[in-house]
Amino acid sequence: MSSQRPDPLALLREQEAHRLPWLLPIRHGRMAASPLAFFRGAAALMALDLARQLHSGVMVQLCGDAHLMNFGFYASPERKLVFGLTDFDETLPGPYEWDLKRLAASVMLAAESLGLERDDARSIVRRSARRYRHTISDLIQLGYLDLWYHRVDVAAYREGVKHRPLRESLDAIAEQAQHNDNRRAARKLCQRDPGGVLRFRHDPPLLWCLESLATEAADPSRWRRFVQQSIEQYGASLRPEMQWLLGRYTVLDYALKTVGVGSVGTRCAIALLQGRDEDDLLILQIKEAGASVLEAHLGPSTAGSPGERVVRGQRLIQTVSDSFLGWVEPSPGGVATYWRQFRDWKAVVPLDNLDPDSLADYGALCAAVLAKAHARSGRGEAIAAHLESQGDADDALADFAQAYADQTRADHQRLVAAIADGDLEAQVEV
């Protein structure tokens, strides 16, 4: 990286300036856990690093944070299990290779976390790169309509996986995903109050019951107004039939929810709604939407608000999306948000459970999904031509991933040292 590169911790603090300060130690603790965990929380730092390099100019709708842990299972509106990208907080139009490089670097870091030698880790990255190229070549043979409807068939993919540990892992996770519904989430997150009404339980640092918040920065009445006003406006962004369905539910409770690594400190909440009876539950997630970390380098979004940017990008990238996905326009000086179902067959593949062969297969799967997203939202022919012009594009991507993994380890050590010296407060979760 350039010798003129800004201090990564200074950039981290700058990004945290508008976040909830009482949650930032959780973010620091999560990022300090490993170089890969640091990488997950440092999308803004990588955006700056990528912006300092020449790029192809071949534009797609970027995920903006396409690391391995932002792929996973979720339910289609037709109740089919789908595998795809699942996080779009940073989505923005941009050069296709920015997503591809972020994925490759995460694959390298994941491989090294398994204790692999560098040549073996590079081989796994090269396999992901090759799968991306081949998928792009296949997809540009399709008509636009066929490409638009193309999705990863989870059942067919699992049957085609030759490596038994990965196949068994995917089978188990897919089975688990189909039980990750609203009722199961309620059993885990809720309890009945003295009057018998279902409420969220207070379980910090992951879940914060509004009535239990004690600090002025987390004033319960302010948070309740924020969520109540948000849900009243959110329905307007849904299709008319979904507005009607949402209107049949009654809100029982709200709670603050700590999520992810990169999102810790942003204003996130969940809402518990009840329909016909106590078994007819819906849990919605409300997430603060700010400017994408890419906007500082690629220009501002053309969407009407940050929440609309996230929703529009997700709908363009995903073949099928959550029917409850919507956004809220911020009031002057207010917070923009987007809404979605909290748990609807959602599950991710734990990287710690993968052996090297499984990681290679999984990285290739994620690369194929990314290629589909790029071909769907951009010009696949231009991507294929650019890759062809690069000579050994697979090796070049492995070179980048290796160098960026080295940089990430150094940045991670800076964070760990700052915590040890008392310059940053960190909370380690147990």
Backbone hydrogen bonds, N-H to C=O, Kabsch-Sander energy under -0.5 kcal/mol:
donor,donor_aa,acceptor,acceptor_aa,energy
5,R,2,S,-1.5
11,L,7,D,-1.9
12,L,8,P,-2.0
13,R,9,L,-2.4
14,E,10,A,-2.2
15,Q,11,L,-2.3
16,E,12,L,-1.5
17,A,13,R,-0.5
17,A,14,E,-1.0
18,H,15,Q,-0.5
19,R,16,E,-1.8
20,L,265,G,-3.2
23,L,20,L,-1.9
24,L,20,L,-0.6
24,L,21,P,-0.7
26,I,23,L,-0.9
27,R,23,L,-1.3
28,H,24,L,-2.6
29,G,25,P,-2.3
30,R,26,I,-2.4
31,M,27,R,-2.6
32,A,28,H,-1.9
33,A,30,R,-1.0
34,S,31,M,-0.6
38,F,34,S,-2.4
39,F,35,P,-2.5
40,R,36,L,-2.0
41,G,37,A,-1.3
42,A,39,F,-1.3
46,M,42,A,-2.0
47,A,43,A,-2.3
48,L,44,A,-1.8
49,D,45,L,-2.0
50,L,46,M,-2.9
51,A,47,A,-2.1
52,R,48,L,-0.8
52,R,49,D,-0.7
53,Q,50,L,-1.8
59,M,57,G,-0.9
60,V,94,G,-2.8
62,L,60,V,-1.0
62,L,92,L,-2.2
67,H,65,D,-1.7
70,N,67,H,-2.1
71,F,68,L,-1.1
72,G,84,G,-2.5
73,F,347,A,-3.0
74,Y,82,V,-2.1
75,A,344,D,-1.8
76,S,80,K,-2.6
79,R,76,S,-2.4
82,V,74,Y,-3.0
83,F,152,V,-0.6
84,G,72,G,-2.5
86,T,70,N,-2.6
87,D,70,N,-0.7
91,T,88,F,-1.4
92,L,62,L,-1.1
94,G,60,V,-2.6
96,Y,58,V,-2.4
98,W,95,P,-2.0
99,D,95,P,-0.5
99,D,96,Y,-0.7
100,L,96,Y,-1.5
101,K,97,E,-2.8
102,R,98,W,-1.7
103,L,99,D,-2.4
104,A,100,L,-2.5
105,A,101,K,-2.5
106,S,102,R,-1.8
107,V,103,L,-2.2
108,M,104,A,-2.3
109,L,105,A,-2.4
110,A,106,S,-2.4
111,A,107,V,-2.5
112,E,108,M,-2.5
113,S,109,L,-1.8
114,L,110,A,-0.7
114,L,111,A,-0.9
115,G,112,E,-1.7
116,L,111,A,-1.5
121,A,117,E,-2.4
122,R,118,R,-2.8
123,S,119,D,-1.8
124,I,120,D,-1.6
125,V,121,A,-2.0
126,R,122,R,-2.8
127,R,123,S,-1.9
128,S,124,I,-1.8
129,A,125,V,-2.5
130,R,126,R,-2.7
131,R,127,R,-2.3
132,Y,128,S,-2.2
133,R,129,A,-2.3
134,H,130,R,-2.7
135,T,131,R,-2.3
136,I,132,Y,-2.4
137,S,133,R,-2.3
138,D,134,H,-2.1
139,L,135,T,-2.8
140,I,136,I,-1.9
141,Q,138,D,-1.4
142,L,139,L,-1.6
147,L,143,G,-2.5
148,W,144,Y,-2.2
149,Y,145,L,-1.6
150,H,146,D,-0.8
150,H,147,L,-0.7
153,D,151,R,-0.7
154,V,81,L,-0.7
154,V,152,V,-0.9
157,Y,153,D,-2.5
158,R,154,V,-2.6
159,E,155,A,-1.9
160,G,156,A,-1.3
161,V,157,Y,-0.7
161,V,158,R,-0.9
162,K,160,G,-0.6
164,R,162,K,-0.8
167,R,163,H,-2.2
168,E,164,R,-2.9
169,S,165,P,-2.2
170,L,166,L,-3.0
171,D,167,R,-2.4
172,A,168,E,-2.3
173,I,169,S,-2.6
174,A,170,L,-2.8
175,E,171,D,-2.2
176,Q,172,A,-2.4
177,A,173,I,-2.9
178,Q,174,A,-1.6
179,H,176,Q,-1.7
180,N,176,Q,-0.5
180,N,177,A,-1.5
181,D,179,H,-2.0
185,A,181,D,-2.2
186,A,182,N,-2.3
187,R,183,R,-2.1
188,K,184,R,-1.6
189,L,185,A,-2.5
190,C,186,A,-2.3
191,Q,199,R,-2.9
193,D,197,V,-2.8
196,G,193,D,-2.8
199,R,191,Q,-3.3
201,R,189,L,-2.7
203,D,201,R,-0.7
203,D,207,L,-1.8
206,L,203,D,-1.3
207,L,203,D,-1.8
208,W,256,L,-2.7
209,C,207,L,-0.6
210,L,254,Y,-0.7
212,S,209,C,-1.5
213,L,210,L,-1.3
218,A,215,T,-1.0
219,D,216,E,-1.4
223,W,219,D,-2.2
224,R,220,P,-2.6
225,R,221,S,-2.2
226,F,222,R,-2.3
227,V,223,W,-2.3
228,Q,224,R,-2.7
229,Q,225,R,-2.7
230,S,226,F,-1.6
231,I,227,V,-2.5
232,E,228,Q,-1.6
233,Q,229,Q,-1.3
234,Y,230,S,-2.2
235,G,231,I,-1.0
236,A,233,Q,-1.2
237,S,234,Y,-2.1
238,L,235,G,-1.7
242,M,239,R,-0.8
243,Q,239,R,-2.2
244,W,240,P,-2.0
245,L,241,E,-1.9
246,L,242,M,-2.9
247,G,243,Q,-1.9
248,R,245,L,-1.5
249,Y,246,L,-1.8
250,T,274,Q,-2.6
252,L,272,L,-3.4
253,D,272,L,-1.3
255,A,270,I,-1.8
256,L,208,W,-2.5
257,K,268,C,-1.7
258,T,206,L,-2.4
259,V,257,K,-0.5
264,V,261,V,-0.9
265,G,266,T,-0.5
266,T,263,S,-2.3
268,C,266,T,-1.0
269,A,286,I,-2.7
270,I,255,A,-2.6
271,A,284,L,-2.7
272,L,253,D,-2.8
273,L,271,A,-0.6
273,L,282,L,-2.9
274,Q,250,T,-2.6
275,G,277,D,-0.6
275,G,280,D,-3.5
280,D,277,D,-1.8
281,L,279,D,-1.2
282,L,273,L,-2.4
284,L,271,A,-2.1
284,L,282,L,-0.5
285,Q,340,R,-3.3
286,I,269,A,-3.4
287,K,285,Q,-0.5
287,K,338,Y,-2.6
288,E,267,R,-1.3
289,A,336,A,-2.9
290,G,288,E,-0.5
295,E,292,S,-1.4
297,H,294,L,-1.7
298,L,294,L,-2.2
299,G,295,E,-1.7
309,R,305,S,-2.2
310,V,306,P,-2.0
311,V,307,G,-2.2
312,R,308,E,-3.0
313,G,309,R,-2.3
314,Q,310,V,-2.5
315,R,311,V,-2.5
316,L,312,R,-1.7
317,I,313,G,-2.1
318,Q,314,Q,-2.9
325,L,322,D,-1.6
326,G,339,W,-2.0
328,V,337,T,-2.4
334,G,331,S,-3.5
337,T,328,V,-1.0
338,Y,287,K,-2.0
339,W,326,G,-3.3
340,R,285,Q,-1.5
342,F,283,I,-2.6
345,W,180,N,-2.8
346,K,180,N,-0.6
347,A,73,F,-1.4
353,N,350,P,-1.3
354,L,351,L,-1.6
359,L,355,D,-2.7
360,A,356,P,-2.2
361,D,357,D,-2.1
362,Y,358,S,-2.9
363,G,359,L,-3.1
364,A,360,A,-1.7
365,L,361,D,-2.0
366,C,362,Y,-2.5
367,A,363,G,-2.0
368,A,364,A,-2.1
369,V,365,L,-2.2
370,L,366,C,-2.4
371,A,367,A,-2.3
372,K,368,A,-2.0
373,A,369,V,-2.1
374,H,370,L,-2.3
375,A,371,A,-2.8
376,R,372,K,-2.3
377,S,373,A,-1.7
378,G,374,H,-1.5
379,R,59,M,-0.6
380,G,378,G,-0.8
382,A,379,R,-0.5
383,I,379,R,-1.7
384,A,380,G,-2.7
385,A,381,E,-2.3
386,H,382,A,-2.3
387,L,383,I,-2.6
388,E,384,A,-2.2
389,S,385,A,-1.8
390,Q,386,H,-0.6
390,Q,387,L,-1.0
391,G,388,E,-1.1
392,D,390,Q,-0.5
393,A,391,G,-1.8
396,A,392,D,-2.0
397,L,393,A,-2.2
398,A,394,D,-2.0
399,D,395,D,-2.3
400,F,396,A,-2.2
401,A,397,L,-2.8
402,Q,398,A,-2.4
403,A,399,D,-2.4
404,Y,400,F,-2.9
405,A,401,A,-2.1
406,D,402,Q,-2.0
407,Q,403,A,-2.0
408,T,404,Y,-2.6
409,R,405,A,-2.3
410,A,406,D,-1.8
411,D,407,Q,-2.5
412,H,408,T,-2.9
413,Q,409,R,-2.1
414,R,410,A,-1.6
415,L,411,D,-1.9
416,V,412,H,-2.6
417,A,413,Q,-2.5
418,A,414,R,-2.2
419,I,415,L,-2.2
420,A,416,V,-2.4
421,D,417,A,-2.3
422,G,419,I,-1.0
423,D,418,A,-2.1
424,L,418,A,-1.3
427,Q,25,P,-2.8
428,V,426,A,-0.5
429,E,427,Q,-0.5
